[in-house]
């Protein structure tokens, strides 16, 4: 049952959406109708639906989703859901959400979430913000504990 709901939700979201047509001020009626549904979906108990909705809110740069996504990043028990929320916040680019992502790099309990938050921040916001390279030039899983300012 939950799987079928997720499949239907993803099919509805994917139909008529294009990455080039992003933003809340978009005139695409499908996106305008989908945003309120996505905002409801990120409150769902269904993990797949919740993560998919968070992803699409980031994809379409929904500013109204910043506060709910910050709440997910701070307190969701699932590391995968927190990581998707961090990605969405970085893609949206709102200063409040970006601050929350930087805090997650420092204070999240899961090293995987910390690493993904730092990588998303480097990728979508400010390249070089976190150190990922060791002195020998190999990629290191360890992160710098402070932002390069």
N, C-alpha and C positions, 0 to 999 in steps of 0.2 A: 504494500500500500504506500509506504513512504517513498519507495523507489519510484513508483509510478507518478507520484506527486512531483518529485524532483525532475523527472524526465519531462513531464508536461510543462512545468515551470520554465525549465531551460529552453524548451522548444518555443514557448510563447515569447520569452525574452529574446531569443536569437532571431526570431522572425521580424524582419523589418528594421533591424538595428545595423548600423555600420559604425566602425570606430571613428571614421572621419566626422560623423555627425554627433559629436559629443557636447556636453554642457547643458546646464539647466535652461538656458535661454534659447535652446534649440527649438526650431519650428516644426520638427518632425512630430506629428501627433502620437505616434507609437511610443516614442521616448517620453513625451509629456504624460501620457497615461500610465506608463510603466513605473515612473518614479515613486508615486504614492504606494504602489504595490510592493516595490522593492523595500521601501522604508518599513512597511509592515512585516515583510518577509525576514528582515534581519532580527526581528524579535522572536522568530519561530523556535520551537524546541527541536525541529528537524535540522541536524547539523549540516547536511548537504544543501538544503534550501537556504539556510542562514549564510553559509559561506559563498554560495552562488550569488545571492543578493548583494552581499558585501562587495564581491568582485565587480559586479555590474555597476554598483553605485560609484565605485572608483573609476571604472571604464568611462562612465558618462559624466564624471566630475560633478557629482551632486553635492553642492555645498550644504544642503539641509541634512546630509547624512554624517557630517563631521562629529557632532556630539554623540550620537548613538554608536558610531564606529570607535570613538575614543573609549566609551564605556566597555565595548567588547574587548578592545586591546588591553584595557586595564584589568578586567575581572573575569573574562571567560575562562572556564576550566580547561578547555581544549587548546593545546598549542597551535594546531592547524588553523583554528578559527581566529586566534589572535594574530597569526601571521598574515592571513588574508585581510584582516582589518588594517594591519600596518601597510600592506600593499595599497589598499584602497585609499588610505589617508595620504600616502605619498603621491599617488596619482591625482588626487584632488588638489593638493598643494596649499591648503589652508594653513596659516601659521599655527593655529591652535593644534591641529592634527599633527603637524610636523614636529612640534614640541613634544607631543605625546609619544611619537615614534622615537625621538632621541632619548627620552626618558626610559622607554622600553629597552633600548640598547643597554642602558646602564643597570636597570633594576629588575627586568623580567627574570623569573625563576628558571626558565628553560633556556639553555644555551643555544638551541636551534632557533628559537624565536629571536633571541638577541642577534644572532648572526644574520637572519633574514631581514630583520629591521634595519640593521646597518647596511646590508647589501641594497635593499630597496631605497634607502636614503641616498646612498652613493649613486645608484642608477637613475633615480627620477628627480632628485632635488639638487644635491651638491656633490659632484664627483670628488673623491679624495677626502671626504669628511672623516672616514674611519680607515685605520691601517689594516690591510689584509696581507701584506707582503712581509716576509721575514728578511733578515739581512742577507741570507743566501739567495734571495730572489724567488723562493718557492712560495706558493700560496699557503697561508697559515690559517687554521680554523680559529685561532685566538684573535680576539678583537682588542683594539685599543679601548681603554675605558673612558676616554674623554674625547670630545669632538676636537678636531684640529681647527683652531680658530685663528 
